[in-house]
Amino acid sequence: MRRRTLLAGGAAAGATAVLAGYRGREHAEEPVIPSGPVGDERVEPRRSLTRGRTVDFYTAVPAGHGSGRGLPVCLVLHDASATAADFPRLGLGRFLSDAVRRGAPPFVLAGATGGELFWRPSGGDDPQRMIREEVPFWCRARGFDTSRRVAWGCSMGGYGALLLAEAYPGFLRAVAALSPAVQPGDDVFVAARQLRPTPVGLWCGRQDDLYPDVRALARALPTPPIAGSYADGGHDFGYWSRCIPAAFAFLAGALRR
């Protein structure tokens, strides 16, 4: 399978993800991160048996909701230029608190470092199994309601979230994919019909080279995306930061059902 090469990089105080070889780098905008409070946000080490190593386990609870006990879970999958340890500096906890302040039903964020394997198994390293089995187990130990699950991801993480929903239909109530790193013929396209039971939201910047492929994926889905947009923007966190509020609102609605 052809796969574009991803490189770690950053701009805008370390908050801009860079996808090597893609347009949009010169159009990168400063991220727009809410200035409100952060709730209980943690990055803790966990031993992952499915990955064969210790990984960073990230969780965030919206401000005003204590430890988050009883709240449903949004699995967050990082892109190739970040790890779960980067989520606090990217402001995900602030975006979460802001979404709830604006009226979204409360939920928690949870994710772990999956490496650069596009959330697919490679030898004895299986980040997809980690996000499906171990992360929910770690969440249950914190008292979160893992019977209600959605997923969010950008770039490689968007690809991984869609792939997870395809591999396990019904496991997720919805997927929000921001600029997912897809292309016709890859695993996500081949198994697109498996997304029939899962509501999908797609966002992509019009100056991103992924834009034609994301639009092609939207046409290949068994049912059209029920959320998302295609605004001016490149493949960077400046653009993604403008999409997160709508993506979190969409996911919160799916968790309420």
N, C-alpha and C positions, 0 to 999 in steps of 0.2 A: 504494500500500500504506500503510495506517495504521501509524504508528510512534510509540510513546511518546517524549516528549522527555526526554532524559537531561541532567542537569546535573552538572558537577564539584562535588564537595564533600567534606567530611571531618570526622571526629571521632575521638575516642580516639587522640590524639597523631598525627592525620593518617592513621590507618590504616582509617577507616570510610568505605566508599563509600556515597554517598547517591543514590538514584534519585528524582528529583523527582516528587511526586504519589503516592508509594506509602506505604502504611502500613508500620510497622516502624521508622520513624525514632525514634519515642518509645520503642520497645522495644530500641533498639540496645544491644548488650553490648560490653564491652571485648574486643578480640581476645585470643585465647589463642595465643601464639607460643612455640614451644619455645626453651629457653634454651641448647641445646647449641651446638657449634661450627658455623661456616660453612666450607665448602670454598672452592674457587676460584670466586668470584662476580665477574662483570664486567659493566659497562655501557660499551659502546664505540660510537663513531659509525660508521655504514656508509652509503655512498651507495646509495640504492635507485633503480634505474632504473624499476621498476614503479610507484613512488610519485612519482618525479620530485623527490626531495628527500633530504637526509641524515636518517637516523633513528637512534634509540638501539637498539642490539642488545644484548640481555641474555642471559647464560648463567650457569648455576650447576652446579657439580660437587659431589657429596656429599663431606663431609669424609673424608679418608683415601684418596681415589681420584685424587690427583694432578691431572693436566690433563684427566682424563676420556677420554683416548684409547681408542677401541674401545667406549665405552658408547653404548647406544641413546638416542633423543631423545624427550622430551616437549615438544611445542610448547605454549607458554603464550600465551594471547590475553587481553589486558587488557580491562577494562570501560571505560565512557565517562568515568569519574571519575579514571582513572589512565593512565599510559603505561608503557612498558617500564622507564623509569628509576625508577619507583616500586616495582618488585618487591623490591629489597633492603630497603627500609624496611617493606614488608609481611611480611618474614620468609620469603619463598619458599625461599631458600637454607637456612634453618634447618629449615623443614618437610621439605625434601629430605633433609638429613643425618639428621634424626630418623627418617624413614621407613626409611632404609637401616639405621640403628642398630637399629630394631625388627625387622629381618629381610627387608625388601624387597630384591629384586635391584637393584643400583645402576643408575641412569640419570642423564641430565643434563636440565636445563631450558633451553629456548631460545625467545626471543621477540623481537619488535621492535615499535616504536610504529606502530600502524595508524590513528591518528586516530579520528574519531567517525562513521565511515561504515558501521558495523555489519559491518565486514569484507567489504564489497561494493564493486565498482568504481564510480567516479563520474568520468566524463570520462577524463582521463589518469592518474587516481589509483586504483591497484588493490591495496589491502592484502591481499586474498585471494591474489592471484598472488605477492605478496611472501612471504607465509607459506608458500606451497606451493613456490616455486622458489628465491627468494633466501636465505631463512633456512636451508634445508637446504644450499645451496651454501656459505654462511658457516660452517655447522657442519662440513662435510666438511673445510674448510680448517683446522679445529681438531682434526681426527682423530676426530670423533665418528662413530658408526655410524648413518648416516641411512637405512639400509635397514630399520631397525626404528623406527617412529614411532607416537606416540599424541598426543592433544591434550587440553588442560585449559583451561577458561575459566569466568569467572563473569559473570553479567548479559549485557552486550553481547558479551563474550568467549565465553560459553557458546553464545550464538546463533551467533557466528562459527565456533566449533569444529564445531557440528552442521552448519552450512551447508557447511563445507569437506568434511566426510565425505560429505555428499549429492552435492556437485558432482563429487567424485572417489572413487567407491566403491572400496574396497580400498587407498586411499592411507594410511589410518590403521588401526592394529590395534584401537583403542578410543578412545572419547571420554568424558570426564568433564565434565559441564556443571552448574555450580552456579548455581541461580536463573537459568537462561537467559531472556533477554528475548524470549520468544516469545508469539504470540497466534494463535488460529485464523484461517486464511486467509493467513498470511504465508508466505514462501518455505520456511521450515523445515517447516511443516505440509504444504504442497503437495507437497513432495518427500520426505516422510517414508519412503516405500517404498524410497528409495535407501539408507536406513540398514540394510537387511537384512544386508549382510555385516559390519557394524561393531557390535561390542558397545558398548552405551551405559550410562552411569551418570548418574542424575538426582538432584539434591538440591535442596530448596527449603524455606524456612521457612513454617510454617503461618500466620504473621502477615504474610506478604508478599502484596501484591495479585497478584503473578504466580502464586501458588499454584494457583488453579483452571486457569490456562492450562498450567502445567507438568504438572499431573495429566492434563489433556486430551491433551497431547503424548504422555505415557506410554501412554495408551490408543490413540493413533494410530500408534504405532510398529509395524512389521511383526512384531517380536518384543519382548516386554516387557523393560524395563531389567533388566540382570543385577546392577546395583549401585545404591546410592543410599538416601536416606531422606527423610522429611518430619517434621522435629522442630520444636519451638517456635523461632521466630526470625524476624527481619525481613530486609530487603534491605540488608545491611551486612556489613562484613568481620568483625564480631564473630561473626555466624552462620557465615560462610564459613570462618573459621579453625577452627571445630569440625568442619567437613566435610572439610577438606583431607587429614588423615591417612588417612581411609577412601578418598578419591578417589585419592591417590597409591599406596596399596596396591593398589587395583583396576588402575590403569594399569601398575604394575610387573609384576603378574601377566600382563597382556596382552603386555608386551614380552618376557617370558621365553619365551613360546611360539615 
